Amino acid sequence: MGITRVHVRRLALCAALVAAVASPAAAQSQLDTSQAQPFLGNWVMSLVTDMGPMDLELNIRDQGGKVAAEFGSSALGAVSNVTDITKQGEQLLMNLFIDAQGQQIDVSMAIVPDGDALSVDLSAAGGAFTTNARATRAAS
């Protein structure tokens, strides 16, 4: 009987952790939107890769006064929430993990305003892939 209670408690704890991670509040950072006004919007980064051109989406928005973001490719069905968003000087810094065919790959971005676009330094897979890209506003 004691072992069953332990398993039930562990199961309840796991369920609570999953619910907390999956909750909408987890989809935003702690950075105030007022500090990221130039970055807000829907952006498209066009990259040239070994497998051909690829467009990535970066959607940065206000969610209850805090910055929230999504990054990835809806065409490929791979869009991830970005919850680690900070600002250092003029740079907006984002860190996230994306699911690439079952493998979790870390992605880091340093973003700065560049006229009517954004300049993005992107690093993935622990620095194995790095690129500089320009993000332009997505067509409405």
C-alpha positions in Angstrom: 0.0 0.0 0.0 2.9 2.4 0.9 4.5 1.9 -2.5 1.3 2.6 -4.4 0.9 6.0 -2.5 4.5 6.9 -3.5 3.8 6.1 -7.2 0.5 8.1 -7.0 2.4 11.1 -5.5 5.1 10.9 -8.1 2.6 10.7 -10.9 0.7 13.7 -9.5 4.0 15.7 -9.2 4.9 14.8 -12.8 1.4 15.8 -14.0 1.7 19.1 -12.2 5.1 19.8 -13.7 3.9 19.0 -17.2 0.9 21.3 -16.7 3.1 24.1 -15.5 5.4 23.8 -18.4 2.6 23.6 -20.9 0.6 26.5 -19.5 0.3 29.7 -21.6 2.2 31.7 -19.0 5.3 29.6 -19.8 5.1 31.0 -23.4 6.4 34.4 -22.4 9.5 36.0 -20.9 9.9 38.3 -17.9 11.1 41.1 -20.2 8.7 44.1 -20.2 7.3 44.9 -23.6 8.1 48.6 -23.1 11.8 47.6 -23.4 11.4 45.8 -26.7 9.1 48.1 -28.8 11.4 48.2 -31.9 11.4 44.3 -32.0 7.7 43.7 -31.9 6.1 42.3 -35.0 6.1 39.4 -37.4 9.4 38.9 -39.1 10.8 36.6 -41.8 14.4 35.5 -42.0 15.5 34.1 -45.4 18.5 31.8 -45.0 20.5 30.0 -47.7 21.4 26.5 -46.4 23.2 23.5 -47.8 19.7 22.1 -48.5 18.5 25.2 -50.3 16.7 28.4 -49.2 14.7 28.4 -46.0 12.4 31.0 -44.5 12.1 31.2 -40.8 9.5 33.1 -38.9 10.1 35.2 -35.8 6.9 36.6 -34.2 7.5 38.9 -31.3 4.5 40.3 -29.4 3.1 41.7 -26.2 1.5 39.2 -23.9 0.2 40.8 -20.8 2.9 43.4 -20.7 5.7 40.9 -21.2 7.6 39.9 -24.4 6.5 36.6 -26.0 7.9 35.1 -29.1 7.6 32.2 -31.5 10.4 31.0 -33.9 10.5 28.4 -36.6 8.8 27.5 -39.8 5.1 26.9 -40.0 5.5 25.5 -43.5 7.6 22.7 -41.9 5.3 22.5 -38.8 8.1 23.4 -36.5 7.4 26.6 -34.5 8.7 26.8 -31.0 7.8 29.2 -28.2 10.7 31.4 -27.0 10.6 31.9 -23.2 14.2 32.9 -22.6 14.2 36.5 -23.8 16.4 39.2 -22.3 17.8 42.6 -23.4 21.4 43.6 -23.1 22.1 47.1 -24.3 20.5 47.4 -27.8 20.4 43.6 -28.3 17.4 41.4 -27.8 18.8 38.0 -26.8 16.7 34.8 -27.3 17.5 31.2 -26.4 15.4 28.2 -27.1 15.3 24.6 -28.1 13.7 23.4 -31.3 12.6 19.9 -32.2 14.5 18.8 -35.4 13.0 15.4 -36.3 13.0 14.2 -32.7 16.3 15.8 -31.7 16.4 18.9 -29.4 18.7 21.6 -30.8 19.7 24.7 -29.0 19.3 28.0 -30.8 20.6 31.4 -29.6 19.9 34.7 -31.3 21.2 38.2 -30.8 18.9 40.7 -32.5 19.4 44.4 -33.1 17.2 46.9 -35.0 18.6 47.6 -38.5 16.6 50.4 -40.2 13.2 48.9 -40.9 14.5 45.4 -40.4 16.3 43.3 -37.8 19.9 42.1 -37.9 20.1 38.6 -36.4 23.2 36.6 -35.3 22.0 33.0 -35.0 23.8 30.1 -33.5 22.5 26.5 -33.3 23.7 23.1 -32.1 26.2 24.5 -29.7 27.8 26.8 -32.3 28.1 24.1 -35.0 25.9 26.3 -37.2 26.2 30.1 -37.2 24.8 32.7 -39.5 24.0 36.3 -39.8 20.6 37.1 -41.3 18.3 40.0 -41.9 14.7 39.7 -40.8 12.2 41.8 -42.7 8.6 42.4 -41.7 6.2 39.7 -42.9 3.5 40.7 -45.3 0.2 41.2 -43.5 
